Amino acid sequence: MIKALIQNGDDRTLLLSLPSARMKLAGSLTYLGINKPASDISCLADDENGISVKLFGDDAVDNKIITAVKADTTLASLNTACDLIDSLPFSARVDLSDEIYQYGISSIQDLFGKIKACIPKDCTETFYCPLTVNLYERNRYGDIIDEPDELDGRYAAQYEDEIKSAIDHENSRDDINMAEYFDGSNGVQSKLKSMQWGVQNVRGELFGCIRVELTEPLTESEKDELIEFISGQNSDGNAKCLSM
């Protein structure tokens, strides 16, 4: 983590860790009596009677980044670069750190380019499962029969629009990302962005469809782990509450 020691004349000094949230950064400058925005403050500012900034790093990678800072590098741009690095998936962050450690960087703009190259493209995995419908009929007295008829996805396909509408209504009532309930390996958790249950018609048969958004592809073992979680959710009754 890079730290910025910011001083405004002889009045106040503040040690700020980067990245810092936009409001916190602005509030810190206000505390120091600095009216300039961070985008107008050089990371190499050194005015005896005004603003001075000194940068410190926790490790060799931080120090290589600091070495690349030029007079035209603003506090805002360095903060943004640190924020982008922090937001990278762990594996991408490690790769970037290794590259900076081995080869260094020539400027903060060079760093931005390397960060961009490390940002993984989001990907989507879609999993399918059989869909069954429990049909509760009435007896001759008008009472609902306790034991339903279990019908398959071909029967369900006749009511595709109604089923999709019911699922959309249920999702709108309970805006919970099922990915939050995954408590498996860190490898999967670090890649899992969202999970959405739905249905899809495949050649006249309706299947359960689970759409999973990821920051990067899963390994085979991670995919097996996620499938086990999905199967468990299905067994526990995800979407069983839908009725029409």
Secondary structure, DSSP 8 states (H G I E B T S, - for coil): -EEEEEEETTTEEEEEEES--HHHHHHHHHHTT--S-GGGSBTT-B-TTSEEEEEE-SSHHHHHHHHT--TT-BHHHHHHHHHHHHHS-HHHHHHHHHHHHHH--SSHHHHHHHHHHHS---EEEEEEEE--EEE--B-TTS-B-SS-EEE-HHHHGGGHHHHHHHHHHHHHH----GGGG--S-HHHHTTEEEEEEEEEEETTEEEEEEEEEESS---HHHHHHHHHHHHHHHHTTTTTT---
